[in-house]
Amino acid sequence: MTPGLAIQSLRLDKWLWAARFFKTRALASRACDLGRIEWNGLRAKPARDVHIGDRLRIENEGGIFEIEVLAIGAMRGPASVAQRLYRESDSSRLARLHLAEERKAMANYVNLPPRRPSKRDRRRIIQFRGRG
């Protein structure tokens, strides 16, 4: 690549990795294959080129992100740099925050057992599941 020229496009899986939506390119590629990534309203393939101004809908363990691509970055850097590659819509951000609050609230209602299961309890659990 000639020095001084900006990158105009990049593979979607590589951009998702560089923007820190996924830990590896393989995970980003797998998400595309499973239909968890939409590019301008269409189901995206990992090799699709991403350009500035494209709109993406990304489903990962962090929630559902609706973003606009602001820059193309091929190298994975710190999170502060990665966040400059895109802009998340306000509705997407609010929906993710609301979902996080619901998860925290639900954690208060989970009844944890007072102790670990004993050997006898484990045998009963295994028998109940039909494995023994």
Secondary structure, DSSP 8 states (H G I E B T S, - for coil): --TT-----EEHHHHHHHTTSSSSHHHHHHHHHTT-EEETTEE--TT-EE-TT-EEEEEETTEEEEEEE-----S---HHHHGGGEEE-HHHHHHHHHHHHHHHHHHTT----SS---HHHHHHHHHHTT--
